[in-house]
Amino acid sequence: MKIDRLIGIITILLQKEKATTSQLAERFEVSQRTIQRDIDNICKAGIPIVSMQGYGGGLSIAEGYKIDKTLLTQNELSAIFMGLKSIDSISKYTYSQSLMEKLGNEKSAILSDHNRVIIHLSSFYQVSVTEKIDVIKQAISNRELISFQYYSEKGESERIIEPYFIMFRWLAWYVYGYCLTQQDFRLFKLNRLSGLQNLKTSYEERFISEKELDFDQYIWRDDIKLVALFDMSVKYRLIDEYGPECVTFDNQSGKLLFENVFTNRNHLLQWILSYGDAVKVIEPLDLVDRVCQNAKNMLAQYK
């Protein structure tokens, strides 16, 4: 990964007086030409690196810049490692350990001892999600079309899209791109697609407006105020999802009064049904009718 190599080069030059291009290339297992490009990028970022020729020469950070040896504070490095470790959880490669080794044993030990936050971005479908992310990342990098079978409330469909972003939101992974079937930008949940393929067909990148990058519009549609009574036995679930302030005790019924606004009608119905007979919907009335109809349909399955 390029970013960990750049940080590693900067750290080595801060810790040592000089290092040659060949030494850095051997350390990071890349060509000397790659190291030279890295040095150019570091200079463009505002860190002055000078090169001295001849015996005892090499690359070093300009003397005036060495007044402060700490380019990155411990908190900043910890934040970088936290991000890399979260990426490790859905990647085939381990970036954080590699960077930790390249930064030097002393700094690595400090980070290892103090970084106690663990972020795991994978799901129960870690292997399949990791493979999908890897394919989509390559397609985005090369600007190539991808195809897949997609499963939604409306049924199954074959999709071909121009992929632009991979995102983790609403506790799930999505790919955002321009769907050639619908001729519009769409958001697709990775767990709902199968048969993912990189078609190796190039596409010309489209302009994406700020309005189209408002991802909430692809998920949320309605404003529905739910009023319901829940059994005390499911209080932990409600608090887990919406916090301690989401319920109040109703003296008349001896149950928990829950009021909240939902923005997706189908999601709300499925959420209510997941509580079985531990919930009674008060409002809205059309939701009461849908819950009753679903209960009748379920009962009919067992007659």
Backbone torsions as a table, in degrees:
resi	resn	phi	psi	omega
1	MET	NA	132.2	-171.8
2	LYS	-64.3	-41.7	-174.9
3	ILE	-62.3	-39.3	-179.0
4	ASP	-70.2	-30.5	177.6
5	ARG	-70.0	-40.7	178.9
6	LEU	-62.7	-45.6	178.9
7	ILE	-63.9	-39.2	178.9
8	GLY	-63.0	-42.5	179.0
9	ILE	-62.5	-46.4	-179.7
10	ILE	-60.3	-43.3	-178.2
11	THR	-65.0	-42.0	179.4
12	ILE	-62.3	-43.2	-178.8
13	LEU	-69.7	-28.2	175.4
14	LEU	-73.2	-32.3	-177.2
15	GLN	-84.4	-27.2	-177.1
16	LYS	-115.2	161.1	176.9
17	GLU	-72.6	-44.8	-177.6
18	LYS	-146.6	157.7	172.2
19	ALA	-152.1	139.5	-179.2
20	THR	-86.7	161.8	178.1
21	THR	-60.6	-40.6	-179.2
22	SER	-66.2	-37.7	178.0
23	GLN	-64.0	-43.3	179.1
24	LEU	-66.9	-39.3	179.4
25	ALA	-62.7	-41.7	178.5
26	GLU	-67.2	-40.3	-178.8
27	ARG	-62.6	-42.1	-175.1
28	PHE	-100.5	3.2	174.3
29	GLU	58.8	46.4	175.9
30	VAL	-134.0	176.6	179.5
31	SER	-79.5	160.7	177.6
32	GLN	-64.9	-30.5	177.8
33	ARG	-65.4	-38.4	177.4
34	THR	-63.9	-42.9	178.0
35	ILE	-60.9	-41.1	-179.6
36	GLN	-63.3	-39.2	176.5
37	ARG	-65.1	-38.1	177.1
38	ASP	-62.2	-42.5	179.5
39	ILE	-61.8	-41.1	178.4
40	ASP	-62.1	-41.5	179.8
41	ASN	-67.0	-37.7	178.2
42	ILE	-65.2	-40.2	178.0
43	CYS	-64.9	-39.8	178.7
44	LYS	-64.0	-27.7	179.6
45	ALA	-78.4	-2.6	175.5
46	GLY	102.3	5.9	178.1
47	ILE	-100.9	112.0	-173.6
48	PRO	-76.4	113.6	177.1
49	ILE	-112.4	128.6	-179.2
50	VAL	-111.1	151.9	180.0
51	SER	-119.2	127.1	178.6
52	MET	-114.4	129.1	-176.9
53	GLN	-87.9	167.7	173.9
54	GLY	85.5	-174.5	-177.1
55	TYR	-63.3	131.5	-179.8
56	GLY	79.9	5.7	-179.1
57	GLY	-84.2	-171.0	179.4
58	GLY	146.4	-168.8	179.9
59	LEU	-93.0	141.6	176.0
60	SER	-155.0	159.7	175.6
61	ILE	-83.6	136.7	-175.9
62	ALA	-50.3	140.6	-172.4
63	GLU	-55.4	-41.7	-178.8
64	GLY	-62.5	-24.0	-178.4
65	TYR	-84.0	-12.8	-175.0
66	LYS	-86.8	3.9	178.9
67	ILE	-57.8	-42.0	177.2
68	ASP	-106.9	108.9	-178.0
69	LYS	-74.1	-15.4	-174.8
70	THR	-96.7	90.9	177.4
71	LEU	-67.6	-42.5	178.7
72	LEU	-121.4	130.0	178.1
73	THR	-73.5	168.0	179.3
74	GLN	-61.7	-39.7	178.8
75	ASN	-65.0	-39.1	179.0
76	GLU	-66.6	-43.1	177.3
77	LEU	-63.8	-39.7	178.6
78	SER	-61.7	-39.9	178.7
79	ALA	-64.6	-40.1	177.7
80	ILE	-62.8	-45.8	-179.9
81	PHE	-65.6	-36.7	179.1
82	MET	-61.2	-43.2	178.2
83	GLY	-65.5	-43.0	179.9
84	LEU	-65.1	-39.5	-180.0
85	LYS	-66.5	-35.3	176.9
86	SER	-67.0	-36.6	176.2
87	ILE	-66.9	-36.1	178.1
88	ASP	-56.0	-32.7	-175.1
89	SER	-68.0	-16.9	178.5
90	ILE	-127.7	25.4	-178.5
91	SER	-124.2	152.3	175.7
92	LYS	-75.6	-16.0	-175.5
93	TYR	-116.9	150.7	-179.9
94	THR	-103.0	101.7	-177.1
95	TYR	-83.3	-38.3	-173.6
96	SER	-65.0	-42.9	-179.5
97	GLN	-65.6	-39.6	179.1
98	SER	-62.2	-45.6	179.8
99	LEU	-66.9	-38.3	-179.9
100	MET	-61.1	-40.3	179.6
101	GLU	-67.9	-36.7	-176.4
102	LYS	-77.3	-20.0	-179.6
103	LEU	-79.7	-14.5	179.5
104	GLY	108.4	148.4	-173.0
105	ASN	-63.8	-39.1	-176.0
106	GLU	-64.8	-50.6	-179.6
107	LYS	-66.8	-36.9	179.7
108	SER	-62.8	-40.8	-179.8
109	ALA	-63.4	-41.0	178.9
110	ILE	-61.6	-46.3	-179.0
111	LEU	-66.2	-40.1	-179.1
112	SER	-63.0	-37.2	-178.1
113	ASP	-75.2	-32.4	-170.8
114	HIS	-102.0	-18.7	-177.0
115	ASN	-87.2	93.9	-175.0
116	ARG	-105.7	6.8	179.0
117	VAL	-91.1	125.5	-179.6
118	ILE	-114.9	121.8	177.8
119	ILE	-117.8	119.0	-179.8
120	HIS	-115.8	110.9	-173.7
121	LEU	-91.2	-3.4	-179.7
122	SER	-80.0	175.5	-179.9
123	SER	-127.7	-167.3	175.0
124	PHE	-64.5	-15.7	-179.1
125	TYR	-106.8	43.7	-170.4
126	GLN	-57.2	-46.7	-175.9
127	VAL	-62.9	-49.4	-177.8
128	SER	-67.4	-39.3	178.9
129	VAL	-64.9	-43.1	179.2
130	THR	-59.7	-43.3	179.5
131	GLU	-64.9	-41.5	179.3
132	LYS	-64.3	-44.4	-180.0
133	ILE	-60.9	-40.4	-179.8
134	ASP	-62.5	-43.9	179.2
135	VAL	-65.0	-44.1	-177.4
136	ILE	-68.4	-39.6	178.5
137	LYS	-59.0	-43.7	-179.8
138	GLN	-65.3	-40.9	-180.0
139	ALA	-64.5	-41.0	178.0
140	ILE	-63.4	-44.9	-178.7
141	SER	-61.2	-39.4	-177.2
142	ASN	-93.4	-1.1	-176.6
143	ARG	54.7	57.8	-179.2
144	GLU	-121.3	146.1	-179.8
145	LEU	-69.2	149.5	172.4
146	ILE	-125.1	154.0	177.4
147	SER	-129.8	154.1	179.3
148	PHE	-167.6	163.2	172.2
149	GLN	-92.3	128.6	-176.2
150	TYR	-118.2	138.1	-178.6
151	TYR	-113.9	121.6	-179.2
152	SER	-138.5	-176.8	179.0
153	GLU	-61.3	-27.9	-177.9
154	LYS	-85.6	-4.3	179.2
155	GLY	121.2	-158.8	-178.2
156	GLU	-104.7	147.1	179.8
157	SER	-154.9	152.4	174.5
158	GLU	-89.8	130.9	-178.4
159	ARG	-125.9	143.5	169.7
160	ILE	-125.6	124.3	-176.3
161	ILE	-133.0	158.4	168.1
162	GLU	-92.9	107.2	-176.4
163	PRO	-78.0	137.1	-179.9
164	TYR	-122.9	-37.1	-177.4
165	PHE	-140.5	145.1	164.8
166	ILE	-108.8	131.5	-175.9
167	MET	-139.2	148.6	175.3
168	PHE	-112.9	107.7	178.6
169	ARG	-145.5	157.5	178.3
170	TRP	52.3	37.6	175.9
171	LEU	64.0	26.9	-180.0
172	ALA	-152.6	164.6	178.7
173	TRP	-97.7	139.9	-179.9
174	TYR	-134.7	156.4	167.7
175	VAL	-116.8	134.2	-179.7
176	TYR	-111.7	131.1	-179.4
177	GLY	-166.5	179.3	178.9
178	TYR	-92.3	116.8	-178.2
179	CYS	-84.3	119.5	179.9
180	LEU	-71.1	-24.1	178.4
181	THR	-71.6	-47.2	-178.3
182	GLN	-91.1	-8.4	-178.5
183	GLN	54.5	46.0	-179.4
184	ASP	-162.7	164.3	176.1
185	PHE	-74.7	139.1	-177.7
186	ARG	-141.3	160.2	177.2
187	LEU	-116.3	127.5	-176.7
188	PHE	-122.9	130.6	179.0
189	LYS	-79.1	128.2	-174.3
190	LEU	-62.5	-35.4	-179.3
191	ASN	-67.7	-16.9	-178.0
192	ARG	-97.3	2.2	179.5
193	LEU	-114.3	148.9	179.2
194	SER	-140.0	167.9	179.7
195	GLY	61.9	34.2	-177.8
196	LEU	-65.3	132.0	179.1
197	GLN	-139.8	141.5	169.4
198	ASN	-88.2	116.6	-174.5
199	LEU	-78.3	-6.2	179.9
200	LYS	57.7	26.7	177.3
201	THR	-109.8	121.1	-175.8
202	SER	-73.8	152.3	174.4
203	TYR	-134.5	156.3	178.1
204	GLU	-90.3	126.4	-174.4
205	GLU	-62.7	135.3	-179.8
206	ARG	-93.2	156.6	172.2
207	PHE	-75.3	133.6	179.3
208	ILE	-117.2	117.9	-177.8
209	SER	-77.4	165.1	178.1
210	GLU	-62.8	-35.3	178.8
211	LYS	-62.1	-40.5	-180.0
212	GLU	-71.1	-21.4	178.1
213	LEU	-88.1	4.2	172.8
214	ASP	-81.5	88.1	-170.1
215	PHE	-67.0	-21.2	-179.9
216	ASP	-59.7	-29.2	-177.5
217	GLN	-65.3	-21.8	-178.7
218	TYR	-84.7	-10.6	-176.9
219	ILE	-114.5	-47.2	-171.2
220	TRP	-99.6	140.9	-176.8
221	ARG	-134.0	-34.8	-171.1
222	ASP	-121.1	168.0	170.8
223	ASP	-123.1	107.2	-175.0
224	ILE	-123.7	120.5	178.1
225	LYS	-89.6	119.6	179.6
226	LEU	-100.0	131.0	170.4
227	VAL	-122.0	122.3	-175.7
228	ALA	-150.0	156.7	175.8
229	LEU	-108.9	129.1	-178.5
230	PHE	-117.9	148.5	174.3
231	ASP	-68.2	152.8	178.2
232	MET	-61.1	-25.6	-175.9
233	SER	-65.3	-19.6	-178.0
234	VAL	-109.5	14.4	-179.2
235	LYS	-57.8	-39.7	-178.7
236	TYR	-61.2	-35.7	179.8
237	ARG	-67.4	-44.3	-179.6
238	LEU	-63.3	-43.4	179.6
239	ILE	-66.6	-38.2	179.2
240	ASP	-59.9	-37.3	-176.2
241	GLU	-90.8	-33.9	-171.4
242	TYR	-128.9	0.8	175.9
243	GLY	90.4	162.7	-175.8
244	PRO	-62.0	-25.8	-176.4
245	GLU	-81.7	-0.9	-174.1
246	CYS	-77.2	-16.0	-176.5
247	VAL	-129.9	153.2	171.5
248	THR	-132.4	153.8	-179.0
249	PHE	-81.8	126.9	179.0
250	ASP	-96.5	109.6	-176.0
251	ASN	-62.3	-36.6	-175.3
252	GLN	-65.4	-43.1	-176.9
253	SER	-97.5	-17.9	-175.2
254	GLY	72.9	19.8	-179.1
255	LYS	-119.7	-179.3	179.5
256	LEU	-94.1	125.6	177.2
257	LEU	-89.7	123.6	-177.1
258	PHE	-119.8	129.3	176.0
259	GLU	-133.6	129.2	179.4
260	ASN	-162.0	160.2	178.2
261	VAL	-102.9	128.6	177.6
262	PHE	-112.4	154.2	-174.7
263	THR	-118.7	4.3	178.1
264	ASN	-139.4	114.2	-172.4
265	ARG	-63.8	-44.7	-178.8
266	ASN	-66.9	-39.6	176.9
267	HIS	-62.1	-41.5	179.9
268	LEU	-62.3	-43.9	179.9
269	LEU	-61.1	-46.1	-179.5
270	GLN	-65.0	-35.1	179.2
271	TRP	-66.3	-44.2	178.2
272	ILE	-61.8	-46.0	-178.1
273	LEU	-63.7	-27.3	-179.9
274	SER	-65.8	-16.5	179.3
275	TYR	-91.7	-3.9	176.9
276	GLY	57.6	-131.6	-177.8
277	ASP	-88.8	13.1	178.7
278	ALA	-89.8	7.4	-179.2
279	VAL	-140.3	146.8	172.4
280	LYS	-131.2	118.7	-179.0
281	VAL	-78.8	131.7	176.1
282	ILE	-99.4	-47.9	177.4
283	GLU	-140.8	151.7	-2.2
284	PRO	-79.4	158.9	-174.4
285	LEU	-67.8	-32.6	179.7
286	ASP	-66.9	-30.5	176.3
287	LEU	-70.7	-36.5	175.6
288	VAL	-57.3	-45.4	-179.8
289	ASP	-62.1	-40.4	-178.8
290	ARG	-69.1	-38.1	177.7
291	VAL	-64.8	-43.5	179.2
292	CYS	-62.6	-41.4	180.0
293	GLN	-65.6	-40.7	177.4
294	ASN	-63.6	-39.0	178.3
295	ALA	-63.3	-41.2	177.9
296	LYS	-64.2	-41.3	179.8
297	ASN	-64.9	-38.6	177.8
298	MET	-66.0	-42.7	178.7
299	LEU	-62.6	-38.0	-179.3
300	ALA	-65.1	-27.1	178.1
301	GLN	-62.9	-26.1	-173.6
302	TYR	-105.2	2.9	178.7
303	LYS	-87.2	NA	NA
